[in-house]
Amino acid sequence: MTLPIGLPFPYSVKRHGVSITNCDNEPVNTPGCIQSHGMLLVLHPAEFIVTQVSENCAQWTACGVDDVLGQPLAQIVGPTAARRIVELVAGGGLENNPTYALAARLAGMLADAEPLDISVHVAGGALIVELEPTGRELFGAVSERNYYARVKTTMARLRASPSLATFCQAIADEGRTTTGLDRVMVYRFQADESGEVVADAHGPGLHSWFGLRFPASDIPKPAREIFKRLGVRPLPDARGSLCELVPLLDPASGAPLDMTYCALRAASVMYTEYLANMGVAATLTMPILRDGALWGLIICHHYTPTRMSYQQRAAAEFIGQMASLEIDGAEVREHAQYQRRIDAVHHAVIAYAAMRSDVAALMSAPGVSGQPGLLGGIEAGGVALVHRDQWITLGRTPTLPHLQLLAAWVREQLGCDGSGRHLFVTNMLGSLFAPAMQCAEMASGVLVVTMPRSTQGDLLLWFRPEQKQVFNWSGNPYENSALTGPLGTRLTPRRSFELWQEEVRGRALPWKQVEIDAALTLRQWIADMVTCRDDQSDKTSVDAFRSSDELDVLACVARPELKEPLQDIDPPTLHLKE
């Protein structure tokens, strides 16, 4: 394992954290330190001999670092705890998977001292044992019955949410009820990696942060990558001191300890300063994943340092896991009616084209929902089809020269990586393709699918007009964050979080996933239609095909309820651009 060029080696965030000049290069998974409210032991999983220990070990063991290093595990944690840890290691499944072992008092602790929660996992071949005060004196024991009831209530509320907005608010509400922290937010990442607070549950006397946006730099790339792998990230005292591991490097491998999954992992100095500038003293964060990608975060803030028991964190982690599992369903429920409308339009359009054995008839199909043809489905200002070098358009679209230029560029984008992709989508076309800025008023957003079995690069395109937007940023996202001090220039977090508004031009409303999926599905139906047509043409003449029972044709592409003759319906007005 190597550190980014320019950083000291071995690295310790306690000593070197203020030397960071680029957050994207910070080794957040190997900080060399822990938060001081707990203790950490590192052992070889086969020998159970301590090879590294946090420098604060005397607080709980009454033994200094030199007296702990090289000792058997049982000598430090006691025979009962050691046996339990050995059992867990023998059972397997600990790789990158922190697992609760038990609560116990160590040999050097007083009989009436608060016991420590002990959890273990394996990372990079090392057995990591984390020990933290239980916090039961503050929170009390959480009975299995109460925990189960809380989980059932949360699950029922999430599944009953009729929209994504109410789903996110339910997450925030349930998160605050479960953790008792001052503020719980659902933070959604945008396409440019900035984020927006889409739900906020907060205590009395606090202002809502709903709708505030934060720049991508507030959650740097290394942090986003770690959140993809974690279940929960606690930071009970952002201003608390840090304790180094001794030694900083594994004596056997010479590598820094991978602390990605450690609850005690020390936080970046940039992050703790950022929280201090916000007035936040403690945080608890859970990721929301969608199809393996980081959709957003559940971020909990507390304005005084606080204890976070293992049970409290486990309950919060479960809320994050439920959110990840149920978010697809929430989006489906929100867009169910819209999905049905798109399906109805696309089925009618494909049926109309199938009966005429002509792909170009997609653009002359009658309207179903008050808009001509494809315009009645996916919400767009205009639709264009280039088929056999002829352009057919509906609604508001760019001029023919702009369409031809755009089509050539899109074909390059779809074929440049050799992957044979069939989809191109953006809501900021002008920022990617400069000539499109001339027609931003009608084509700031474009959704494109390739036509199947086409040798001439046929495309189907939906256009969206420019939508002027006002972003409510939490502070100026463009302010300079460099500071010159006695050690030179270093990166520092933003100090201002006052509302800062920005008007954004050249963007359309983003394309929803339901729209992207519908476009790809329509493409597949067109492929089925073309295949069905070609198969029929092999058996009979085109005239016989057109006069045959249309239900045989529609069977390839349409639902039974949509298999009805459409020939008597007048087609919409088309615009041919040659």
C-alpha positions as a Python dict, from the first residue, in 0.01 Angstrom:
ca = {
    (1, 'M'): (0, 0, 0),
    (2, 'T'): (141, 340, -98),
    (3, 'L'): (41, 689, 1),
    (4, 'P'): (-10, 977, -242),
    (5, 'I'): (304, 1158, -345),
    (6, 'G'): (391, 1446, -113),
    (7, 'L'): (252, 1297, 209),
    (8, 'P'): (478, 1174, 489),
    (9, 'F'): (527, 800, 536),
    (10, 'P'): (426, 652, 769),
    (11, 'Y'): (125, 882, 781),
    (12, 'S'): (-59, 991, 1094),
    (13, 'V'): (-358, 1223, 1070),
    (14, 'K'): (-272, 1342, 1421),
    (15, 'R'): (67, 1471, 1306),
    (16, 'H'): (27, 1523, 933),
    (17, 'G'): (-343, 1599, 878),
    (18, 'V'): (-281, 1972, 842),
    (19, 'S'): (-44, 1908, 550),
    (20, 'I'): (-323, 1801, 314),
    (21, 'T'): (-344, 2013, -3),
    (22, 'N'): (-592, 1800, -196),
    (23, 'C'): (-882, 1621, -27),
    (24, 'D'): (-903, 1370, -310),
    (25, 'N'): (-554, 1245, -216),
    (26, 'E'): (-609, 1211, 158),
    (27, 'P'): (-555, 853, 287),
    (28, 'V'): (-876, 849, 490),
    (29, 'N'): (-872, 469, 520),
    (30, 'T'): (-521, 460, 673),
    (31, 'P'): (-513, 752, 919),
    (32, 'G'): (-288, 573, 1167),
    (33, 'C'): (-504, 697, 1454),
    (34, 'I'): (-828, 629, 1640),
    (35, 'Q'): (-1079, 844, 1824),
    (36, 'S'): (-972, 860, 2187),
    (37, 'H'): (-1296, 739, 2347),
    (38, 'G'): (-1203, 377, 2269),
    (39, 'M'): (-909, 141, 2234),
    (40, 'L'): (-787, -67, 1942),
    (41, 'L'): (-577, -385, 1927),
    (42, 'V'): (-426, -544, 1616),
    (43, 'L'): (-332, -911, 1619),
    (44, 'H'): (-229, -1188, 1386),
    (45, 'P'): (-549, -1397, 1350),
    (46, 'A'): (-362, -1728, 1384),
    (47, 'E'): (-145, -1644, 1684),
    (48, 'F'): (-361, -1393, 1875),
    (49, 'I'): (-56, -1193, 1977),
    (50, 'V'): (-84, -812, 1992),
    (51, 'T'): (122, -649, 1716),
    (52, 'Q'): (-18, -292, 1732),
    (53, 'V'): (-214, -103, 1996),
    (54, 'S'): (-354, 247, 2040),
    (55, 'E'): (-139, 470, 2257),
    (56, 'N'): (-421, 521, 2511),
    (57, 'C'): (-430, 155, 2615),
    (58, 'A'): (-328, 231, 2976),
    (59, 'Q'): (-664, 402, 3032),
    (60, 'W'): (-836, 61, 3025),
    (61, 'T'): (-561, -196, 3079),
    (62, 'A'): (-346, -18, 3340),
    (63, 'C'): (-55, -124, 3118),
    (64, 'G'): (161, 92, 2896),
    (65, 'V'): (210, 32, 2524),
    (66, 'D'): (532, -163, 2573),
    (67, 'D'): (361, -393, 2821),
    (68, 'V'): (71, -467, 2581),
    (69, 'L'): (267, -527, 2259),
    (70, 'G'): (366, -889, 2215),
    (71, 'Q'): (118, -1014, 2475),
    (72, 'P'): (-144, -1286, 2414),
    (73, 'L'): (-498, -1159, 2362),
    (74, 'A'): (-626, -1329, 2680),
    (75, 'Q'): (-369, -1140, 2886),
    (76, 'I'): (-523, -808, 2776),
    (77, 'V'): (-898, -874, 2745),
    (78, 'G'): (-934, -1165, 2984),
    (79, 'P'): (-1001, -1535, 2916),
    (80, 'T'): (-1378, -1504, 2861),
    (81, 'A'): (-1352, -1232, 2600),
    (82, 'A'): (-1054, -1402, 2436),
    (83, 'R'): (-1245, -1730, 2402),
    (84, 'R'): (-1538, -1550, 2240),
    (85, 'I'): (-1309, -1372, 1992),
    (86, 'V'): (-1131, -1697, 1904),
    (87, 'E'): (-1471, -1859, 1840),
    (88, 'L'): (-1570, -1579, 1603),
    (89, 'V'): (-1243, -1604, 1412),
    (90, 'A'): (-1282, -1982, 1382),
    (91, 'G'): (-1635, -1935, 1249),
    (92, 'G'): (-1512, -1715, 963),
    (93, 'G'): (-1702, -1435, 791),
    (94, 'L'): (-1507, -1154, 960),
    (95, 'E'): (-1330, -1021, 651),
    (96, 'N'): (-1427, -651, 625),
    (97, 'N'): (-1728, -735, 843),
    (98, 'P'): (-1722, -581, 1193),
    (99, 'T'): (-1900, -822, 1426),
    (100, 'Y'): (-2011, -768, 1784),
    (101, 'A'): (-1841, -1008, 2027),
    (102, 'L'): (-1953, -920, 2380),
    (103, 'A'): (-1943, -659, 2656),
    (104, 'A'): (-1672, -713, 2914),
    (105, 'R'): (-1446, -545, 3167),
    (106, 'L'): (-1074, -581, 3109),
    (107, 'A'): (-836, -710, 3373),
    (108, 'G'): (-708, -362, 3451),
    (109, 'M'): (-1055, -210, 3505),
    (110, 'L'): (-1234, -159, 3835),
    (111, 'A'): (-1516, -398, 3921),
    (112, 'D'): (-1776, -121, 3902),
    (113, 'A'): (-1634, 37, 3586),
    (114, 'E'): (-1852, 64, 3278),
    (115, 'P'): (-1798, -244, 3058),
    (116, 'L'): (-1664, -216, 2707),
    (117, 'D'): (-1839, -328, 2388),
    (118, 'I'): (-1595, -542, 2192),
    (119, 'S'): (-1623, -593, 1817),
    (120, 'V'): (-1386, -767, 1579),
    (121, 'H'): (-1315, -790, 1209),
    (122, 'V'): (-1035, -889, 974),
    (123, 'A'): (-880, -648, 723),
    (124, 'G'): (-574, -708, 509),
    (125, 'G'): (-488, -1023, 704),
    (126, 'A'): (-494, -846, 1041),
    (127, 'L'): (-740, -915, 1323),
    (128, 'I'): (-873, -583, 1454),
    (129, 'V'): (-1032, -567, 1799),
    (130, 'E'): (-1219, -247, 1890),
    (131, 'L'): (-1323, -168, 2248),
    (132, 'E'): (-1561, 116, 2342),
    (133, 'P'): (-1764, 206, 2652),
    (134, 'T'): (-2111, 56, 2615),
    (135, 'G'): (-2307, 370, 2692),
    (136, 'R'): (-2575, 161, 2864),
    (137, 'E'): (-2577, 393, 3164),
    (138, 'L'): (-2698, 670, 2935),
    (139, 'F'): (-2923, 479, 2696),
    (140, 'G'): (-3029, 176, 2897),
    (141, 'A'): (-3057, -174, 2759),
    (142, 'V'): (-3250, -205, 2433),
    (143, 'S'): (-3474, -509, 2463),
    (144, 'E'): (-3514, -737, 2163),
    (145, 'R'): (-3888, -680, 2179),
    (146, 'N'): (-3858, -299, 2161),
    (147, 'Y'): (-3595, -321, 1890),
    (148, 'Y'): (-3812, -553, 1682),
    (149, 'A'): (-4113, -326, 1726),
    (150, 'R'): (-3907, -24, 1615),
    (151, 'V'): (-3782, -208, 1308),
    (152, 'K'): (-4134, -320, 1212),
    (153, 'T'): (-4269, 33, 1248),
    (154, 'T'): (-3991, 179, 1036),
    (155, 'M'): (-4026, -84, 764),
    (156, 'A'): (-4403, -40, 747),
    (157, 'R'): (-4373, 337, 715),
    (158, 'L'): (-4110, 318, 441),
    (159, 'R'): (-4309, 68, 237),
    (160, 'A'): (-4627, 272, 271),
    (161, 'S'): (-4464, 591, 142),
    (162, 'P'): (-4643, 689, -181),
    (163, 'S'): (-4357, 897, -319),
    (164, 'L'): (-3982, 933, -300),
    (165, 'A'): (-4020, 1260, -107),
    (166, 'T'): (-4235, 1102, 166),
    (167, 'F'): (-4002, 800, 171),
    (168, 'C'): (-3701, 1023, 239),
    (169, 'Q'): (-3887, 1219, 505),
    (170, 'A'): (-3984, 891, 673),
    (171, 'I'): (-3616, 793, 680),
    (172, 'A'): (-3526, 1124, 845),
    (173, 'D'): (-3810, 1101, 1099),
    (174, 'E'): (-3740, 740, 1191),
    (175, 'G'): (-3368, 808, 1206),
    (176, 'R'): (-3417, 1089, 1454),
    (177, 'T'): (-3660, 884, 1665),
    (178, 'T'): (-3412, 595, 1674),
    (179, 'T'): (-3091, 790, 1741),
    (180, 'G'): (-3224, 1082, 1945),
    (181, 'L'): (-2978, 1314, 1769),
    (182, 'D'): (-3053, 1680, 1703),
    (183, 'R'): (-3084, 1664, 1324),
    (184, 'V'): (-3122, 1382, 1071),
    (185, 'M'): (-3105, 1459, 699),
    (186, 'V'): (-3133, 1262, 379),
    (187, 'Y'): (-2867, 1394, 145),
    (188, 'R'): (-2894, 1301, -224),
    (189, 'F'): (-2601, 1315, -464),
    (190, 'Q'): (-2656, 1489, -797),
    (191, 'A'): (-2502, 1400, -1132),
    (192, 'D'): (-2219, 1652, -1074),
    (193, 'E'): (-2152, 1493, -729),
    (194, 'S'): (-2286, 1794, -544),
    (195, 'G'): (-2558, 1709, -295),
    (196, 'E'): (-2899, 1832, -186),
    (197, 'V'): (-3085, 1788, 141),
    (198, 'V'): (-3410, 1621, 31),
    (199, 'A'): (-3546, 1554, 382),
    (200, 'D'): (-3476, 1701, 724),
    (201, 'A'): (-3598, 1613, 1074),
    (202, 'H'): (-3466, 1843, 1343),
    (203, 'G'): (-3520, 1941, 1702),
    (204, 'P'): (-3687, 2260, 1831),
    (205, 'G'): (-3497, 2582, 1777),
    (206, 'L'): (-3315, 2456, 1468),
    (207, 'H'): (-3378, 2582, 1117),
    (208, 'S'): (-3464, 2339, 838),
    (209, 'W'): (-3191, 2261, 587),
    (210, 'F'): (-3437, 2117, 337),
    (211, 'G'): (-3348, 2215, -20),
    (212, 'L'): (-2994, 2332, 59),
    (213, 'R'): (-2723, 2221, -180),
    (214, 'F'): (-2360, 2148, -96),
    (215, 'P'): (-2068, 2137, -344),
    (216, 'A'): (-1901, 1806, -433),
    (217, 'S'): (-1585, 1914, -250),
    (218, 'D'): (-1771, 1898, 84),
    (219, 'I'): (-1767, 1517, 58),
    (220, 'P'): (-1443, 1434, -128),
    (221, 'K'): (-1400, 1130, -349),
    (222, 'P'): (-1211, 913, -92),
    (223, 'A'): (-1495, 963, 158),
    (224, 'R'): (-1759, 876, -103),
    (225, 'E'): (-1571, 559, -191),
    (226, 'I'): (-1552, 451, 174),
    (227, 'F'): (-1924, 513, 224),
    (228, 'K'): (-1997, 259, -51),
    (229, 'R'): (-1849, -8, 175),
    (230, 'L'): (-1963, 100, 521),
    (231, 'G'): (-2289, 41, 704),
    (232, 'V'): (-2251, 321, 958),
    (233, 'R'): (-1987, 582, 1042),
    (234, 'P'): (-1991, 721, 1400),
    (235, 'L'): (-1808, 1032, 1517),
    (236, 'P'): (-1929, 1099, 1873),
    (237, 'D'): (-1690, 1389, 1942),
    (238, 'A'): (-1561, 1576, 1638),
    (239, 'R'): (-1343, 1792, 1864),
    (240, 'G'): (-1204, 1496, 2058),
    (241, 'S'): (-836, 1411, 2069),
    (242, 'L'): (-676, 1141, 1855),
    (243, 'C'): (-458, 848, 1958),
    (244, 'E'): (-193, 698, 1733),
    (245, 'L'): (-135, 331, 1673),
    (246, 'V'): (197, 200, 1802),
    (247, 'P'): (380, 117, 1590),
    (248, 'L'): (225, 305, 1296),
    (249, 'L'): (314, 26, 1052),
    (250, 'D'): (249, -347, 1071),
    (251, 'P'): (582, -495, 1193),
    (252, 'A'): (549, -792, 956),
    (253, 'S'): (435, -625, 632),
    (254, 'G'): (556, -269, 683),
    (255, 'A'): (214, -144, 566),
    (256, 'P'): (-25, 98, 738),
    (257, 'L'): (-337, -58, 889),
    (258, 'D'): (-645, -48, 665),
    (259, 'M'): (-904, 103, 901),
    (260, 'T'): (-1186, 141, 648),
    (261, 'Y'): (-1431, -60, 858),
    (262, 'C'): (-1318, 59, 1203),
    (263, 'A'): (-1583, 244, 1403),
    (264, 'L'): (-1296, 413, 1590),
    (265, 'R'): (-1116, 529, 1274),
    (266, 'A'): (-994, 886, 1318),
    (267, 'A'): (-1160, 1146, 1098),
    (268, 'S'): (-988, 1381, 857),
    (269, 'V'): (-876, 1712, 1003),
    (270, 'M'): (-1052, 1879, 713),
    (271, 'Y'): (-1377, 1709, 811),
    (272, 'T'): (-1356, 1790, 1181),
    (273, 'E'): (-1274, 2155, 1103),
    (274, 'Y'): (-1567, 2161, 859),
    (275, 'L'): (-1800, 2034, 1132),
    (276, 'A'): (-1661, 2288, 1380),
    (277, 'N'): (-1731, 2567, 1130),
    (278, 'M'): (-2089, 2437, 1112),
    (279, 'G'): (-2117, 2420, 1490),
    (280, 'V'): (-2164, 2041, 1477),
    (281, 'A'): (-2002, 1837, 1755),
    (282, 'A'): (-2099, 1479, 1665),
    (283, 'T'): (-2216, 1291, 1356),
    (284, 'L'): (-2354, 953, 1259),
    (285, 'T'): (-2369, 872, 888),
    (286, 'M'): (-2524, 583, 693),
    (287, 'P'): (-2502, 533, 316),
    (288, 'I'): (-2798, 479, 82),
    (289, 'L'): (-2695, 256, -207),
    (290, 'R'): (-2889, 200, -528),
    (291, 'D'): (-2764, -74, -759),
    (292, 'G'): (-2425, -58, -588),
    (293, 'A'): (-2385, 317, -647),
    (294, 'L'): (-2390, 579, -372),
    (295, 'W'): (-2735, 737, -411),
    (296, 'G'): (-2709, 946, -96),
    (297, 'L'): (-2639, 958, 275),
    (298, 'I'): (-2838, 965, 597),
    (299, 'I'): (-2650, 1229, 795),
    (300, 'C'): (-2717, 1277, 1166),
    (301, 'H'): (-2587, 1586, 1348),
    (302, 'H'): (-2566, 1656, 1719),
    (303, 'Y'): (-2456, 1990, 1858),
    (304, 'T'): (-2282, 1857, 2168),
    (305, 'P'): (-2047, 1559, 2201),
    (306, 'T'): (-2248, 1245, 2269),
    (307, 'R'): (-2208, 876, 2331),
    (308, 'M'): (-2320, 639, 2056),
    (309, 'S'): (-2376, 288, 2188),
    (310, 'Y'): (-2326, -17, 1970),
    (311, 'Q'): (-2701, -89, 1987),
    (312, 'Q'): (-2785, 267, 1882),
    (313, 'R'): (-2547, 246, 1587),
    (314, 'A'): (-2676, -98, 1488),
    (315, 'A'): (-3032, 35, 1478),
    (316, 'A'): (-2921, 333, 1268),
    (317, 'E'): (-2729, 104, 1034),
    (318, 'F'): (-3040, -107, 987),
    (319, 'I'): (-3238, 203, 885),
    (320, 'G'): (-2972, 274, 622),
    (321, 'Q'): (-2991, -83, 495),
    (322, 'M'): (-3370, -67, 475),
    (323, 'A'): (-3347, 260, 286),
    (324, 'S'): (-3109, 101, 35),
    (325, 'L'): (-3333, -202, -10),
    (326, 'E'): (-3657, -5, -44),
    (327, 'I'): (-3552, 300, -244),
    (328, 'D'): (-3619, 130, -578),
    (329, 'G'): (-3972, 51, -464),
    (330, 'A'): (-4026, 411, -350),
    (331, 'E'): (-3925, 545, -691),
    (332, 'V'): (-4145, 287, -865),
    (333, 'R'): (-4445, 388, -652),
    (334, 'E'): (-4382, 757, -718),
    (335, 'H'): (-4368, 711, -1094),
    (336, 'A'): (-4621, 427, -1129),
    (337, 'Q'): (-4894, 641, -1288),
    (338, 'Y'): (-4642, 814, -1515),
    (339, 'Q'): (-4498, 475, -1609),
    (340, 'R'): (-4843, 345, -1705),
    (341, 'R'): (-4903, 650, -1924),
    (342, 'I'): (-4571, 610, -2104),
    (343, 'D'): (-4635, 238, -2152),
    (344, 'A'): (-4979, 303, -2301),
    (345, 'V'): (-4843, 560, -2546),
    (346, 'H'): (-4545, 350, -2648),
    (347, 'H'): (-4757, 37, -2694),
    (348, 'A'): (-5002, 228, -2914),
    (349, 'V'): (-4720, 382, -3117),
    (350, 'I'): (-4539, 52, -3168),
    (351, 'A'): (-4864, -122, -3260),
    (352, 'Y'): (-4940, 148, -3518),
    (353, 'A'): (-4594, 115, -3672),
    (354, 'A'): (-4609, -265, -3666),
    (355, 'M'): (-4935, -274, -3860),
    (356, 'R'): (-4776, -55, -4124),
    (357, 'S'): (-4448, -244, -4123),
    (358, 'D'): (-4263, 87, -4113),
    (359, 'V'): (-4029, 224, -3846),
    (360, 'A'): (-4097, 578, -3969),
    (361, 'A'): (-4463, 530, -3873),
    (362, 'L'): (-4352, 568, -3510),
    (363, 'M'): (-4367, 940, -3579),
    (364, 'S'): (-4709, 940, -3742),
    (365, 'A'): (-4892, 737, -3479),
    (366, 'P'): (-5206, 900, -3337),
    (367, 'G'): (-5204, 1060, -2994),
    (368, 'V'): (-5321, 877, -2685),
    (369, 'S'): (-5295, 1138, -2409),
    (370, 'G'): (-5368, 1463, -2589),
    (371, 'Q'): (-5025, 1490, -2751),
    (372, 'P'): (-4931, 1356, -3093),
    (373, 'G'): (-4758, 1018, -3096),
    (374, 'L'): (-4441, 989, -2892),
    (375, 'L'): (-4488, 1337, -2744),
    (376, 'G'): (-4765, 1195, -2527),
    (377, 'G'): (-4527, 956, -2350),
    (378, 'I'): (-4193, 1072, -2214),
    (379, 'E'): (-4223, 1438, -2115),
    (380, 'A'): (-4031, 1634, -2377),
    (381, 'G'): (-4066, 1946, -2587),
    (382, 'G'): (-3985, 1769, -2911),
    (383, 'V'): (-3902, 1431, -3064),
    (384, 'A'): (-3693, 1357, -3373),
    (385, 'L'): (-3625, 1040, -3570),
    (386, 'V'): (-3354, 1002, -3830),
    (387, 'H'): (-3436, 697, -4041),
    (388, 'R'): (-3255, 616, -4363),
    (389, 'D'): (-3105, 965, -4365),
    (390, 'Q'): (-3446, 1134, -4345),
    (391, 'W'): (-3541, 1343, -4042),
    (392, 'I'): (-3896, 1343, -3904),
    (393, 'T'): (-3979, 1568, -3609),
    (394, 'L'): (-4262, 1640, -3366),
    (395, 'G'): (-4290, 1944, -3142),
    (396, 'R'): (-4000, 2187, -3088),
    (397, 'T'): (-3667, 2057, -3218),
    (398, 'P'): (-3345, 2212, -3350),
    (399, 'T'): (-3314, 2300, -3720),
    (400, 'L'): (-3199, 2037, -3969),
    (401, 'P'): (-2832, 2152, -3975),
    (402, 'H'): (-2819, 2139, -3595),
    (403, 'L'): (-2987, 1798, -3591),
    (404, 'Q'): (-2738, 1658, -3840),
    (405, 'L'): (-2443, 1799, -3646),
    (406, 'L'): (-2580, 1666, -3316),
    (407, 'A'): (-2649, 1319, -3461),
    (408, 'A'): (-2294, 1288, -3589),
    (409, 'W'): (-2156, 1389, -3248),
    (410, 'V'): (-2386, 1151, -3058),
    (411, 'R'): (-2281, 861, -3282),
    (412, 'E'): (-1920, 938, -3193),
    (413, 'Q'): (-2004, 937, -2821),
    (414, 'L'): (-2183, 604, -2843),
    (415, 'G'): (-1909, 437, -3041),
    (416, 'C'): (-1596, 596, -2901),
    (417, 'D'): (-1535, 330, -2634),
    (418, 'G'): (-1620, 30, -2849),
    (419, 'S'): (-1888, -84, -2607),
    (420, 'G'): (-2172, -63, -2857),
    (421, 'R'): (-2387, 146, -2623),
    (422, 'H'): (-2741, 227, -2727),
    (423, 'L'): (-2820, 522, -2497),
    (424, 'F'): (-2703, 880, -2458),
    (425, 'V'): (-2860, 1112, -2202),
    (426, 'T'): (-2782, 1455, -2059),
    (427, 'N'): (-2964, 1757, -1922),
    (428, 'M'): (-2666, 1987, -1994),
    (429, 'L'): (-2609, 1934, -2366),
    (430, 'G'): (-2444, 2272, -2424),
    (431, 'S'): (-2171, 2201, -2168),
    (432, 'L'): (-2078, 1881, -2353),
    (433, 'F'): (-2135, 1990, -2714),
    (434, 'A'): (-2072, 2361, -2768),
    (435, 'P'): (-2273, 2398, -3093),
    (436, 'A'): (-2584, 2293, -2901),
    (437, 'M'): (-2571, 2618, -2702),
    (438, 'Q'): (-2725, 2787, -3006),
    (439, 'C'): (-3044, 2585, -2959),
    (440, 'A'): (-3043, 2563, -2578),
    (441, 'E'): (-3391, 2718, -2564),
    (442, 'M'): (-3540, 2398, -2707),
    (443, 'A'): (-3261, 2140, -2663),
    (444, 'S'): (-3071, 2180, -2338),
    (445, 'G'): (-3156, 1821, -2256),
    (446, 'V'): (-3149, 1522, -2491),
    (447, 'L'): (-3231, 1154, -2451),
    (448, 'V'): (-3115, 939, -2743),
    (449, 'V'): (-3149, 572, -2830),
    (450, 'T'): (-3007, 401, -3136),
    (451, 'M'): (-3242, 225, -3375),
    (452, 'P'): (-3192, -153, -3373),
    (453, 'R'): (-3065, -334, -3683),
    (454, 'S'): (-2983, -5, -3850),
    (455, 'T'): (-2673, 17, -4070),
    (456, 'Q'): (-2710, 392, -4124),
    (457, 'G'): (-2689, 514, -3764),
    (458, 'D'): (-3062, 576, -3721),
    (459, 'L'): (-3149, 752, -3395),
    (460, 'L'): (-3455, 844, -3192),
    (461, 'L'): (-3414, 1164, -2988),
    (462, 'W'): (-3625, 1340, -2723),
    (463, 'F'): (-3549, 1707, -2649),
    (464, 'R'): (-3612, 1920, -2341),
    (465, 'P'): (-3594, 2299, -2330),
    (466, 'E'): (-3374, 2506, -2104),
    (467, 'Q'): (-3513, 2536, -1752),
    (468, 'K'): (-3365, 2824, -1556),
    (469, 'Q'): (-3293, 2706, -1202),
    (470, 'V'): (-3204, 2877, -878),
    (471, 'F'): (-2983, 2670, -649),
    (472, 'N'): (-2987, 2745, -277),
    (473, 'W'): (-2632, 2667, -170),
    (474, 'S'): (-2523, 2638, 190),
    (475, 'G'): (-2247, 2896, 153),
    (476, 'N'): (-2060, 3004, -158),
    (477, 'P'): (-1942, 2682, -329),
    (478, 'Y'): (-1672, 2872, -515),
    (479, 'E'): (-1495, 3041, -225),
    (480, 'N'): (-1120, 2996, -184),
    (481, 'S'): (-1041, 2732, 77),
    (482, 'A'): (-663, 2772, 97),
    (483, 'L'): (-497, 2912, 406),
    (484, 'T'): (-136, 3026, 449),
    (485, 'G'): (6, 2945, 789),
    (486, 'P'): (345, 2886, 954),
    (487, 'L'): (381, 2554, 768),
    (488, 'G'): (285, 2700, 431),
    (489, 'T'): (-36, 2683, 229),
    (490, 'R'): (-282, 2412, 326),
    (491, 'L'): (-639, 2327, 245),
    (492, 'T'): (-907, 2437, 490),
    (493, 'P'): (-1283, 2379, 489),
    (494, 'R'): (-1540, 2647, 415),
    (495, 'R'): (-1624, 2882, 699),
    (496, 'S'): (-1949, 3026, 572),
    (497, 'F'): (-2276, 2836, 536),
    (498, 'E'): (-2501, 3134, 480),
    (499, 'L'): (-2761, 3093, 206),
    (500, 'W'): (-2598, 3166, -131),
    (501, 'Q'): (-2822, 3161, -438),
    (502, 'E'): (-2706, 3086, -790),
    (503, 'E'): (-2905, 3107, -1113),
    (504, 'V'): (-2808, 2826, -1348),
    (505, 'R'): (-2864, 2846, -1724),
    (506, 'G'): (-2825, 2594, -2004),
    (507, 'R'): (-2982, 2303, -1818),
    (508, 'A'): (-3303, 2115, -1869),
    (509, 'L'): (-3498, 1922, -1610),
    (510, 'P'): (-3305, 1600, -1543),
    (511, 'W'): (-3428, 1282, -1709),
    (512, 'K'): (-3587, 1044, -1461),
    (513, 'Q'): (-3479, 682, -1445),
    (514, 'V'): (-3833, 578, -1540),
    (515, 'E'): (-3795, 780, -1862),
    (516, 'I'): (-3455, 632, -1944),
    (517, 'D'): (-3587, 282, -1882),
    (518, 'A'): (-3893, 353, -2099),
    (519, 'A'): (-3674, 471, -2389),
    (520, 'L'): (-3465, 155, -2372),
    (521, 'T'): (-3776, -61, -2350),
    (522, 'L'): (-3922, 114, -2655),
    (523, 'R'): (-3599, 40, -2839),
    (524, 'Q'): (-3638, -328, -2756),
    (525, 'W'): (-3998, -326, -2878),
    (526, 'I'): (-3882, -169, -3204),
    (527, 'A'): (-3625, -449, -3236),
    (528, 'D'): (-3901, -706, -3180),
    (529, 'M'): (-4118, -532, -3437),
    (530, 'V'): (-3842, -529, -3699),
    (531, 'T'): (-3761, -894, -3632),
    (532, 'C'): (-4130, -987, -3656),
    (533, 'R'): (-4166, -791, -3980),
    (534, 'D'): (-3861, -954, -4136),
    (535, 'D'): (-3983, -1299, -4034),
    (536, 'Q'): (-4324, -1230, -4189),
    (537, 'S'): (-4163, -1092, -4505),
    (538, 'D'): (-3974, -1417, -4550),
    (539, 'K'): (-4307, -1605, -4564),
    (540, 'T'): (-4524, -1375, -4774),
    (541, 'S'): (-4529, -1052, -4971),
    (542, 'V'): (-4549, -713, -4805),
    (543, 'D'): (-4909, -669, -4925),
    (544, 'A'): (-5011, -1001, -4774),
    (545, 'F'): (-4833, -909, -4453),
    (546, 'R'): (-5022, -581, -4426),
    (547, 'S'): (-5355, -746, -4488),
    (548, 'S'): (-5298, -1033, -4247),
    (549, 'D'): (-5451, -1046, -3903),
    (550, 'E'): (-5287, -755, -3722),
    (551, 'L'): (-5305, -941, -3392),
    (552, 'D'): (-5044, -1185, -3521),
    (553, 'V'): (-4810, -893, -3578),
    (554, 'L'): (-4894, -721, -3255),
    (555, 'A'): (-4828, -1040, -3059),
    (556, 'C'): (-4460, -965, -3103),
    (557, 'V'): (-4476, -621, -2947),
    (558, 'A'): (-4800, -530, -2775),
    (559, 'R'): (-5006, -622, -2471),
    (560, 'P'): (-5339, -796, -2540),
    (561, 'E'): (-5542, -495, -2429),
    (562, 'L'): (-5369, -279, -2691),
    (563, 'K'): (-5419, -517, -2984),
    (564, 'E'): (-5689, -325, -3164),
    (565, 'P'): (-5700, -174, -3515),
    (566, 'L'): (-5578, 186, -3533),
    (567, 'Q'): (-5606, 245, -3907),
    (568, 'D'): (-5916, 462, -3878),
    (569, 'I'): (-5751, 717, -3649),
    (570, 'D'): (-5604, 1021, -3822),
    (571, 'P'): (-5230, 1055, -3773),
    (572, 'P'): (-5076, 1376, -3632),
    (573, 'T'): (-4909, 1646, -3835),
    (574, 'L'): (-4547, 1566, -3909),
    (575, 'H'): (-4250, 1781, -4004),
    (576, 'L'): (-4014, 1627, -4258),
    (577, 'K'): (-3667, 1778, -4266),
    (578, 'E'): (-3459, 1693, -4568),
}
